[in-house]
Amino acid sequence: MSIMKKIMQWVMLSCKKATELIEKKLLTKLSFGEKVQLKMHESLCDACTAYEKQSKLMDQLLSKHIHSDGDSNKSDEVIENEELKKKIMEKIK
Amino acid sequence: MEDVKYQNDPAIVIKEWLDAYSDKMYSWCLYKTNSREIAEDLVQDTFMAAFQSIKKYEGKSDPKTWLFSILNNKIADHYRKMYRNPTVTESKIKQSSEASFFEAYFDSNGSWLKEQRPRSWRQEDGHLLDDKIFVKVLQSCMSKLPPDGYAAVQLKYLEGKKGEIICQELQISPTNFWQLLHRARLQLRRCLEINWFKK
């Protein structure tokens, strides 16, 4: 295989692999090589560029939605559960 | 004064806390777990733990803060367990669909299938959570994830912990964890697109 072909193969990530790197980027850090690969891929691929943008948005939404903080309860409706109180009192007695 | 109170009759204190906070805790837990049964169990476990260690508490912090910190630990534990012990049938399904999973998104060269190619969403701002209908869609999309994927997503955001720490706690390699998140992301993204962004 010619060197050029080898380089092209390394540069041309598949979209599947690119989305995997996007996930890795959001979780930890990419190596220098991976950063270059992803940049090159996204410069040619609108779909993966959109995918990364959407992944970041989903991350923002999920961390706000899930993040532990009992006081800033998003579902501001409080659901009463008298049965549960009784059950717990029984156990404690 | 406060200290004496907590030393004296834990049952009375717990009763007060139950009246003051248990509904809020239950609602919070229900929102986090999407299951009445699990939410009830976790709140109950929290109060039992509080009852047993009430002498250590001694009124040092706000009881609500204390109870919620116990509860949030219980919620994280619940997802760790869920991740570790998917039921037999679930892991079987996982194995058989592992290979075919990506076929729903990518062709054999790893390029996006034509109808799956991501395009910009009409609305890409962070205020979506103010929309109750969006939150419902998000929750229902989350609940469609396989249990290990669901648990992984919850754990990633639940305690704001770094990826490496979560992996240590779950005793899996970062590669496994991020590949699991990758699959969950693809599923969640598609579900949100169909049910919200392209509706």
Interface residues (C-beta under 8 A of the other chain):
Chain A: S14 C15 K16 K17 T19 E20 E23 K24 L26 L27 T28 D46 A47 C48 A50 Y51 K53 Q54 S55 L57 M58 Q60 L61 L62 S63 K64 H65 I66 H67 S68 G70 D71 N73 K74 S75 E77 V78 I79 E80 N81 L84 K85 K87 I88 M89 K91 I92 K93
Chain B: P10 A11 I14 K15 L18 D19 S22 D23 K24 M25 Y26 S27 W28 L30 Y31 K32 E40 V43 Q44 F47 M48 F51 K64 T65 F68 L71 N72 I75 A76 F102 Y105 F106 N109 G110 S111 W112 R117 P118 R119 S120 W121 E124 G126 L128 L129 V135 L138 V153 Q154 K156 Y157 L158 E159 G160 G163 E164 P174 F177 W178 Q179 L181 H182 R185 L186 L188 R189 L192
